[in-house]
Each structure stands twice: as structure tokens, then as C-alpha cells.
Amino acid sequence: MIIYRNFSSVQADLKTGTITCLQLVDQYLARIDENQHLNVFTEVYADEARQQAEAVDQKLAAGTAGRLAGMIIGIKDVLSYAGHSVRAGSRILENFTAQFTATAIQRLLDEDVIIIGRQNCDEFAMGSSNENSAFGPVRNAVDPDRVPGGSSGGSAVAVQAGLCLASIGSDTGGSVRQPAAFCGVVGLKPTYGRISRWGLIAYASSFDCIGPIANNANDAALLLEIMAGPDEFDSTVSSQPVASYTSATLPDRPLRIAYLRDGVESAGVDKSIRDATQLTLNELRAAGHIVEPVDLSLINYLLPTYYILTTAEASSNLSRFDGVRYGYRSQGDGTSVMDLLSLYKKSRTEGFGAEVRRRILLGTFALSASYYDAYYTKAQQVRRLIRQETERVFEKYDFLLSPTTPTPAFRLGEKTDDPLQMYLADIFTVQANVVGYPAISIPNGTDANGLPIGLQLMAPPFAEGALVALAKNI
């Protein structure tokens, strides 16, 4: 059985009749079955995927198939797909069925993508290790005793282990890029507002982005190209025209590339990652590009700003899950009738996991009357300063380069008792979300244990084409 690692080879084999979409689906289903120990899928759409495959095979024969005919993907459990359950990795959405399909997913379906199932993730996309799911942790295919990264861990492992060709995840502070780095695949977070968030279960609305995870930059670019663009259901989406990201090229001159000095010099970054990043920098210099270090004076404020603002937005967004209208409802102790307030409290306490409860409480505290100015207002001001500092970097440089993560994939359970250590796993990825810029994580070798290392590239807003072009050249 061939494990396809790029869409062009799938298309070539479909064209010559070496394989059909139906055979492809059956191969993926067999692999999903063999790799159940990785706990990647919360639901597999076996019969439905076969039906879709048969329909796409007919379209291919008739010459009417869309651009994604033959691409088999999985979707993260925070994206709505009409008629299918969506749980956001939580008990609170037990037995809930999506009433409509997310715009991004609908655009892929319109181009004949085949969805093979729904992928496990940290509850409400809150986490850096995929250990916070009501469905249990996802395991890294390289070493099942290690985490895959989060929150789109299931989506990254699915691509890594060849359980589908690509996945659609979401990225609020690195949730597409960090698991891509831990799993040795490509994860792309677009500019904020490039892809409609309609149908994405919100965690922090001014940070959330839908993004593709694939084996290579070209497949990620193709998925982005199809999902991007204006949408009447999302007022925050950009109306800028969508470029042809797959055919984008770099300017015919030496590139000016800044790299984060802390990423290659800080003792807090694993030596194998510092060495791998330095090696790439040396290669870029040797290719004739201008490669210079930069310091972000506000780097120590990135994580506090991110966590104050995202928990505040989560506190507001997650107030809709109350056990009354849909989802999980507490039965109480069965001996007395509960009043409305008790129903809310019990349903939310039993329905939400520990990390989600922690973030709701932190966010509610930051938004409370006594502390609103001290925390929330201050964090918004610092967010603006971080954006201004990032803009100054990009006035001089085309790209900002750093490791994606400070360490390779850590062991399951290693950081669960220390939330602060867990949050530090996002140190290099949150900047792109705080400022709304596009960023991509690409594989950058492995450490002595064979664990993948990721390299992150960031570009100015709406420069996804250049980002992908550089990713292909590294």
C-alpha cells in the first residue's frame, strides 16, 4: 500500500487509473483501524466517505471533478459539518449535532474534497499537548509515549501517520503550527481574517484562525487558496482578493530575513533546536540572502498578553454553554429539584474539563469590574505595542524566522501539573496571533531521538504567497 505524501502524486495516479478514490478511502480506513492506539479520530465517516468517493470517481470519469478531487482530509472537532456531531473535545457538547457547515469546510466540499472523519483536539482548542480532551490524549506517531502538541494534535498526527492526506485545524496561539512541529509536518496559520471563522467554535474570537496541516507547503497553500476569501456570514473576514498561493514566487533579489536572537541563543531553547535553526540560517546566508538577528523588547510580555486576552474572550464566548438549550445537562444528585443557578453551576462544572474551567475563571477575573483596567485594558495596550514593534521589524525585513517550539515533543503527563511550563511551549507561536500576521511551521530535521524539529517563518499580513514560496525553498 502506498502512503501518499503529496496531492500531485494522488492526482497523477487517479489520472492513469492506478487507483480510484474509493480504493484510496479504503486504504486510509484500514490505516485508521491499524492506528487506533494513537487516538486520532473521535468519529470516522466510513460509509459516507465511501459514498463521496464513488461520486467523485464518477465526476473524474465525466471530467467534471473539482480541484480537490482525490484529496482525503480530516477536520478538527471544532469545525461544524451539518448533520454531524461537533464536540470541541468536551463533555459539554454531548449529543450535539452541527446545524450548518463551516464556510471553510463548505468551500472544500464544493471542490470535491472527501472528509474521512473528525479529529481529536484539546477541549475548546485550549492546550499545547492534546491531553485536555474528553476523548483522552492523542499520541505522537514517532513515539506514542510523547504528546503530539496541541490543540490540533489529532489533525497533525493524522497527517504524520498517513491516516489522511491533509487536515483542517484551528490556530489561536500556535495550535496548528506547534503540533505540526512536534509531528514533522507543515502547519499554516493565515493572516487574521483571511479565512472565514463562520462555523468554527470560538475560543478567542480576535485570535482564532482556521488553517491547514499537510505534508508539504504546496498542499497547504492549495487548501488555503480554496478556503480563503470574503464571506457574508463573518464580518471580520477580509475582502482582499485571494492570490494564487500555489504559484507564488519569491522576488528576484536577495531576501532580507530577520531571526529571533532568543531562538538560537537562549539557554531555554533545547540545544538540538538551536543547532537545527542555526544550520538553516547558515544555508540561507550561503544562498545569498541577508540574515540578521533581531531582539523583541516585548518578548517577555507576549505570553501574559496572550493569556489575559484569550482567557477574557473565552470567558465571554463559553458563557453560551449553560446546560439549558443544548449539550450536557447536569442531573444533580437526583434527590432534589435544582434551581436555575445550580443547574448552570453543576452543568458547567461537570461538563467542562479542568483546563477550560481554569481559563474561564482567569478570564472572568480579568474582566471583573475591579480588575478590568489593571489586566484587560493593559493587555490590549501592550498588544498594540507588540504590533507596532512587529511592524517595525517588517519595515526592514521580508520574513521573521524562529524555531516553532523551544523543545521537541515532551512526554505525556510531563507538564500537566505545571500549567506555566505548558504555556511556555507557545512562546514562539503566540506573536503571530497577537498581531494577526501569517506564519508557517515547516519540518527542520530531527533531534538525536528522532523527534521532529519545526522551523517557523512569519511574514507581513496577506503575504501568504511569499511565505509558502520561501517554505518550499528551505
C-alpha positions as CSV (number, residue, x, y, z in Angstrom):
1,M,0.0,0.0,0.0
2,I,1.4,3.4,-1.0
3,I,1.2,6.2,1.6
4,Y,0.8,9.4,-0.4
5,R,2.7,12.4,0.8
6,N,1.6,14.9,-1.8
7,F,-1.6,15.7,-3.7
8,S,0.1,15.8,-7.1
9,S,1.0,12.1,-6.9
10,V,-2.5,11.2,-5.9
11,Q,-3.8,13.2,-8.9
12,A,-1.3,11.5,-11.3
13,D,-2.3,8.0,-10.1
14,L,-6.0,8.9,-10.4
15,K,-5.4,10.1,-14.0
16,T,-3.6,6.9,-15.0
17,G,-6.2,4.7,-13.3
18,T,-3.6,3.2,-10.9
19,I,-6.0,4.0,-8.1
20,T,-9.6,5.2,-7.6
21,C,-10.9,7.5,-4.9
22,L,-12.8,4.5,-3.4
23,Q,-9.7,2.4,-3.1
24,L,-7.9,5.4,-1.6
25,V,-10.6,5.8,1.0
26,D,-10.5,2.1,1.9
27,Q,-6.7,2.3,2.3
28,Y,-7.0,5.2,4.7
29,L,-9.8,3.4,6.6
30,A,-7.5,0.4,7.0
31,R,-4.7,2.6,8.3
32,I,-7.0,4.4,10.7
33,D,-8.1,0.9,12.0
34,E,-4.4,-0.1,12.5
35,N,-3.5,3.0,14.3
36,Q,-6.4,3.3,16.8
37,H,-3.8,3.4,19.7
38,L,-2.9,6.9,18.6
39,N,-6.5,8.1,19.4
40,V,-6.6,10.5,16.5
41,F,-10.3,10.3,15.4
42,T,-13.3,10.9,17.6
43,E,-15.5,9.8,14.7
44,V,-14.8,8.1,11.4
45,Y,-17.2,8.7,8.5
46,A,-16.5,5.3,6.8
47,D,-19.7,4.8,4.8
48,E,-20.1,8.4,4.0
49,A,-16.5,8.8,2.8
50,R,-17.0,5.7,0.5
51,Q,-20.2,7.3,-0.9
52,Q,-18.4,10.6,-1.5
53,A,-15.5,8.7,-3.1
54,E,-17.8,6.9,-5.6
55,A,-19.4,10.2,-6.5
56,V,-16.0,11.8,-7.1
57,D,-14.9,8.8,-9.2
58,Q,-17.9,9.4,-11.4
59,K,-17.1,13.1,-11.7
60,L,-13.5,12.3,-12.6
61,A,-14.7,9.9,-15.3
62,A,-17.0,12.6,-16.7
63,G,-14.4,15.3,-16.5
64,T,-16.4,17.5,-14.1
65,A,-14.5,17.0,-10.9
66,G,-13.3,19.9,-8.7
67,R,-9.8,21.0,-7.8
68,L,-9.6,18.8,-4.7
69,A,-10.9,15.5,-6.3
70,G,-9.0,12.7,-4.6
71,M,-7.9,14.7,-1.6
72,I,-8.9,13.0,1.6
73,I,-8.9,15.1,4.7
74,G,-9.9,15.1,8.4
75,I,-11.4,18.0,10.3
76,K,-10.7,19.2,13.8
77,D,-13.5,18.7,16.3
78,V,-14.2,22.5,16.5
79,L,-15.5,22.8,12.9
80,S,-19.2,22.5,12.1
81,Y,-20.2,20.0,9.5
82,A,-24.0,19.9,9.1
83,G,-25.7,16.7,10.3
84,H,-22.5,15.5,12.1
85,S,-21.7,15.8,15.8
86,V,-19.3,18.5,16.9
87,R,-17.9,18.2,20.4
88,A,-14.9,20.5,20.7
89,G,-13.3,17.7,22.7
90,S,-15.7,18.4,25.5
91,R,-18.5,16.7,27.5
92,I,-20.5,20.0,27.5
93,L,-21.4,19.4,23.8
94,E,-22.5,15.8,24.4
95,N,-25.0,14.6,21.7
96,F,-24.8,17.9,19.9
97,T,-25.2,17.9,16.1
98,A,-24.0,20.7,13.9
99,Q,-26.9,22.7,12.3
100,F,-24.8,24.0,9.4
101,T,-21.4,23.6,7.7
102,A,-18.5,26.0,8.3
103,T,-17.8,28.2,5.3
104,A,-14.2,26.9,5.0
105,I,-15.4,23.3,5.0
106,Q,-18.1,24.0,2.5
107,R,-15.7,25.6,0.1
108,L,-13.5,22.4,0.3
109,L,-16.5,20.2,-0.3
110,D,-17.5,22.3,-3.3
111,E,-14.2,21.3,-4.8
112,D,-14.8,17.6,-4.2
113,V,-12.7,17.0,-1.1
114,I,-13.6,13.8,0.8
115,I,-13.9,14.1,4.6
116,I,-12.9,10.9,6.3
117,G,-13.6,11.9,9.9
118,R,-13.5,14.2,12.9
119,Q,-10.2,14.6,14.8
120,N,-9.5,14.7,18.5
121,C,-8.2,18.0,20.0
122,D,-7.7,19.8,23.3
123,E,-11.1,20.8,24.8
124,F,-12.3,24.0,23.1
125,A,-8.8,24.2,21.5
126,M,-7.3,25.1,24.8
127,G,-4.0,23.3,25.3
128,S,-0.5,22.7,23.9
129,S,-0.3,18.9,24.2
130,N,-3.7,17.4,23.3
131,E,-4.0,16.0,26.8
132,N,-7.1,18.1,27.7
133,S,-9.7,16.2,25.6
134,A,-12.7,14.5,27.0
135,F,-11.8,11.7,24.5
136,G,-8.4,11.1,26.1
137,P,-4.9,12.2,24.8
138,V,-3.7,11.8,21.3
139,R,-0.3,10.1,20.9
140,N,2.6,11.1,18.7
141,A,3.2,8.5,15.9
142,V,7.0,8.9,16.2
143,D,6.9,7.9,19.9
144,P,3.4,7.0,21.3
145,D,4.7,8.0,24.8
146,R,5.0,11.6,23.7
147,V,2.5,14.3,23.1
148,P,1.6,15.4,19.5
149,G,1.3,19.1,20.5
150,G,-1.9,21.0,20.7
151,S,-4.6,21.9,20.3
152,S,-4.8,20.4,16.8
153,G,-2.9,17.3,17.9
154,G,-5.2,14.8,16.2
155,S,-5.1,16.7,13.0
156,A,-1.3,16.7,12.9
157,V,-0.9,13.0,13.8
158,A,-3.4,12.1,11.2
159,V,-1.2,13.6,8.5
160,Q,2.0,12.4,10.2
161,A,0.8,8.8,10.3
162,G,-0.8,8.8,6.8
163,L,-4.4,8.5,8.1
164,C,-5.5,11.2,5.6
165,L,-3.6,13.4,3.2
166,A,-4.3,16.7,5.0
167,S,-6.2,18.1,7.9
168,I,-8.0,21.3,8.8
169,G,-7.2,22.7,12.2
170,S,-7.5,26.0,14.1
171,D,-4.8,28.2,15.5
172,T,-5.4,30.6,18.4
173,G,-1.8,30.8,19.7
174,G,0.0,28.2,17.7
175,S,-2.5,25.3,17.7
176,V,-1.8,24.4,14.0
177,R,2.0,25.2,14.0
178,Q,3.1,23.7,17.3
179,P,1.6,20.2,16.6
180,A,2.9,20.4,13.0
181,A,6.4,21.0,14.5
182,F,6.1,18.1,17.0
183,C,4.9,15.8,14.3
184,G,7.2,16.7,11.4
185,V,4.6,18.1,9.1
186,V,3.6,21.6,7.7
187,G,1.2,23.8,9.5
188,L,0.0,27.2,8.1
189,K,-1.7,29.9,10.1
190,P,-3.0,32.6,7.7
191,T,-3.5,36.3,8.3
192,Y,-6.3,37.0,10.7
193,G,-9.5,37.4,8.6
194,R,-8.1,35.6,5.6
195,I,-10.4,32.6,6.2
196,S,-14.0,33.0,7.4
197,R,-14.5,31.8,11.0
198,W,-18.2,31.1,10.4
199,G,-18.8,27.6,11.8
200,L,-15.6,27.5,13.9
201,I,-16.5,27.0,17.6
202,A,-14.9,30.1,19.2
203,Y,-12.2,30.1,21.8
204,A,-10.9,33.7,21.5
205,S,-12.5,35.5,18.6
206,S,-9.8,38.1,17.9
207,F,-7.1,35.4,17.7
208,D,-8.8,32.3,16.2
209,C,-7.7,31.3,12.6
210,I,-8.6,28.2,10.6
211,G,-5.5,26.7,9.0
212,P,-4.4,23.6,7.0
213,I,-1.9,20.9,8.1
214,A,-0.3,19.0,5.3
215,N,2.8,17.0,4.3
216,N,4.2,19.9,2.2
217,A,3.8,23.6,1.7
218,N,2.2,23.3,-1.7
219,D,-0.8,21.2,-0.4
220,A,-1.3,23.7,2.5
221,A,-1.2,26.6,0.0
222,L,-3.9,24.9,-2.2
223,L,-6.2,24.3,0.7
224,L,-5.7,27.9,1.9
225,E,-6.4,29.2,-1.6
226,I,-9.8,27.4,-1.7
227,M,-10.8,28.3,1.9
228,A,-9.8,32.0,1.8
229,G,-11.9,35.0,0.8
230,P,-14.9,37.1,1.7
231,D,-17.9,35.6,3.4
232,E,-21.2,37.4,4.2
233,F,-21.5,35.3,7.4
234,D,-18.3,36.7,9.0
235,S,-17.9,40.5,9.3
236,T,-14.3,40.1,10.4
237,V,-13.2,38.4,7.2
238,S,-11.0,40.4,4.8
239,S,-12.3,41.3,1.3
240,Q,-8.8,41.4,-0.1
241,P,-8.6,39.3,-3.3
242,V,-7.2,35.8,-2.8
243,A,-3.9,35.3,-4.6
244,S,-2.8,32.0,-6.3
245,Y,-0.7,30.9,-3.3
246,T,0.4,27.6,-5.1
247,S,2.1,29.5,-7.9
248,A,3.5,32.4,-5.9
249,T,7.3,33.1,-6.3
250,L,9.9,35.0,-4.3
251,P,11.2,38.4,-5.5
252,D,14.3,38.2,-7.8
253,R,16.7,39.6,-5.2
254,P,18.4,38.6,-2.0
255,L,15.7,38.3,0.8
256,R,16.1,40.2,4.0
257,I,15.5,37.7,6.7
258,A,15.4,38.5,10.4
259,Y,15.7,35.8,13.0
260,L,14.8,35.9,16.7
261,R,18.1,36.0,18.6
262,D,16.5,34.3,21.6
263,G,15.6,31.4,19.3
264,V,19.2,30.4,18.6
265,E,21.0,31.8,21.7
266,S,18.6,31.3,24.7
267,A,19.6,28.5,27.1
268,G,15.8,27.9,27.5
269,V,15.7,26.5,23.9
270,D,16.7,22.9,23.5
271,K,20.2,22.6,22.1
272,S,19.1,20.4,19.2
273,I,16.6,23.0,18.2
274,R,19.1,25.8,18.4
275,D,21.6,23.9,16.3
276,A,19.0,22.9,13.6
277,T,17.8,26.6,13.4
278,Q,21.4,27.8,13.1
279,L,22.1,25.4,10.3
280,T,19.1,26.7,8.3
281,L,20.3,30.3,8.9
282,N,23.8,29.4,7.6
283,E,22.2,27.8,4.5
284,L,20.1,30.9,3.8
285,R,23.2,33.1,4.1
286,A,25.1,30.8,1.8
287,A,22.3,31.2,-0.7
288,G,23.0,34.9,-0.8
289,H,20.2,36.2,1.5
290,I,20.7,38.8,4.2
291,V,20.2,37.1,7.5
292,E,20.3,39.2,10.7
293,P,19.4,38.8,14.3
294,V,16.6,40.9,15.9
295,D,15.5,41.3,19.5
296,L,11.9,41.8,20.5
297,S,12.0,44.1,23.5
298,L,8.5,42.9,24.4
299,I,9.1,39.2,24.1
300,N,8.6,38.7,27.9
301,Y,5.1,40.2,27.6
302,L,3.9,38.0,24.7
303,L,2.6,35.2,26.8
304,P,1.0,37.3,29.6
305,T,-0.8,39.5,27.0
306,Y,-1.9,36.4,25.0
307,Y,-3.3,34.6,28.1
308,I,-5.0,37.6,29.6
309,L,-6.8,38.5,26.4
310,T,-7.7,34.9,25.2
311,T,-9.0,33.8,28.6
312,A,-11.1,37.0,28.8
313,E,-12.6,36.3,25.3
314,A,-13.1,32.6,26.3
315,S,-14.9,33.6,29.4
316,S,-17.3,35.5,27.2
317,N,-17.6,33.0,24.4
318,L,-18.1,30.0,26.5
319,S,-20.9,31.5,28.6
320,R,-23.4,30.2,26.0
321,F,-22.7,26.6,27.2
322,D,-25.1,26.6,30.1
323,G,-26.8,23.1,30.0
324,V,-30.2,24.6,29.2
325,R,-30.6,24.8,25.4
326,Y,-28.3,22.1,24.1
327,G,-25.4,19.8,25.1
328,Y,-24.7,18.3,28.5
329,R,-27.1,19.0,31.4
330,S,-26.4,18.0,35.0
331,Q,-28.9,15.7,36.6
332,G,-27.9,17.0,40.1
333,D,-27.8,14.5,42.9
334,G,-31.2,13.1,41.9
335,T,-32.8,13.9,45.3
336,S,-33.9,17.5,44.9
337,V,-35.1,19.9,42.2
338,M,-32.3,22.3,41.2
339,D,-32.9,26.0,40.7
340,L,-31.6,27.6,37.6
341,L,-28.3,28.9,39.1
342,S,-27.5,25.4,40.5
343,L,-28.2,23.9,37.0
344,Y,-25.8,26.3,35.4
345,K,-23.1,25.7,38.0
346,K,-23.4,22.0,38.1
347,S,-23.7,21.6,34.3
348,R,-20.7,23.8,33.6
349,T,-18.6,22.2,36.4
350,E,-19.3,18.7,35.3
351,G,-19.3,19.5,31.5
352,F,-16.0,21.5,31.3
353,G,-12.6,19.9,31.9
354,A,-10.0,21.4,34.4
355,E,-8.1,23.5,31.9
356,V,-11.2,25.1,30.4
357,R,-12.5,25.9,33.8
358,R,-9.2,27.4,34.7
359,R,-9.2,29.7,31.7
360,I,-12.8,30.7,32.1
361,L,-12.1,31.7,35.8
362,L,-8.9,33.6,34.8
363,G,-10.8,35.4,32.0
364,T,-13.8,36.2,34.3
365,F,-11.3,37.6,36.9
366,A,-9.5,39.7,34.2
367,L,-12.9,41.1,33.1
368,S,-14.3,41.8,36.6
369,A,-15.1,45.4,37.5
370,S,-12.2,45.7,40.0
371,Y,-9.5,44.3,37.7
372,Y,-10.7,45.2,34.1
373,D,-8.3,48.2,33.7
374,A,-5.4,46.6,35.5
375,Y,-5.5,43.5,33.3
376,Y,-7.7,43.5,30.3
377,T,-7.2,47.2,29.3
378,K,-3.5,47.0,30.0
379,A,-3.1,43.8,27.9
380,Q,-4.9,45.5,25.0
381,Q,-2.5,48.4,25.2
382,V,0.5,46.0,25.3
383,R,-1.0,44.1,22.3
384,R,-0.9,47.4,20.3
385,L,2.8,48.0,21.3
386,I,3.7,44.4,20.2
387,R,2.0,45.0,16.9
388,Q,3.9,48.3,16.4
389,E,7.2,46.6,17.2
390,T,6.4,43.8,14.8
391,E,5.5,46.3,12.1
392,R,9.0,48.0,12.6
393,V,10.7,44.6,12.1
394,F,8.8,44.1,8.8
395,E,9.6,47.7,7.6
396,K,13.2,46.4,7.3
397,Y,12.8,42.7,6.7
398,D,10.8,40.4,4.4
399,F,10.5,37.5,6.9
400,L,11.0,36.7,10.6
401,L,12.4,33.3,11.4
402,S,12.5,31.4,14.7
403,P,12.1,27.8,16.0
404,T,8.4,26.8,16.2
405,T,8.8,25.4,19.7
406,P,11.5,25.7,22.4
407,T,11.7,21.8,22.8
408,P,10.8,18.7,20.8
409,A,7.7,16.8,21.8
410,F,7.7,16.1,25.5
411,R,6.4,13.0,27.3
412,L,2.7,12.5,28.1
413,G,1.9,13.8,31.6
414,E,5.3,15.6,31.9
415,K,3.8,19.1,32.1
416,T,0.2,18.5,33.1
417,D,0.8,19.5,36.8
418,D,2.6,22.8,35.8
419,P,0.4,24.9,33.6
420,L,3.1,27.6,33.3
421,Q,5.6,25.2,31.8
422,M,2.8,24.0,29.4
423,Y,2.1,27.6,28.4
424,L,5.8,28.3,27.7
425,A,5.6,25.7,24.8
426,D,3.8,28.6,22.9
427,I,6.5,31.2,23.4
428,F,7.4,31.5,19.7
429,T,4.0,30.9,18.2
430,V,1.7,33.4,20.0
431,Q,3.2,36.5,18.4
432,A,1.6,35.8,15.1
433,N,-1.8,35.5,16.7
434,V,-1.3,38.6,18.9
435,V,-0.5,40.7,15.8
436,G,-2.7,38.8,13.3
437,Y,0.2,38.0,10.9
438,P,0.6,34.8,8.8
439,A,3.1,32.2,9.9
440,I,4.1,28.7,8.8
441,S,5.8,25.8,10.6
442,I,7.9,23.5,8.4
443,P,10.0,20.4,9.3
444,N,13.6,21.2,10.1
445,G,15.2,17.8,10.8
446,T,15.1,15.7,13.9
447,D,16.9,15.5,17.3
448,A,19.1,12.6,18.5
449,N,16.0,10.6,19.5
450,G,14.4,11.0,16.0
451,L,11.9,13.6,17.3
452,P,10.8,16.2,14.7
453,I,12.0,19.8,14.9
454,G,10.0,22.7,13.5
455,L,11.1,26.0,11.9
456,Q,8.7,28.9,11.9
457,L,8.5,31.6,9.2
458,M,6.4,34.8,9.7
459,A,5.5,37.3,7.0
460,P,3.6,40.6,6.8
461,P,-0.3,40.5,6.6
462,F,-1.6,38.8,3.4
463,A,1.9,37.7,2.2
464,E,1.0,34.0,2.4
465,G,2.2,33.5,-1.2
466,A,5.7,34.7,-0.3
467,L,5.6,32.6,2.9
468,V,4.8,29.4,1.0
469,A,7.4,30.2,-1.7
470,L,10.1,30.5,0.9
471,A,8.9,27.4,2.8
472,K,9.3,25.4,-0.5
473,N,12.8,26.8,-0.9
474,I,14.2,25.8,2.5
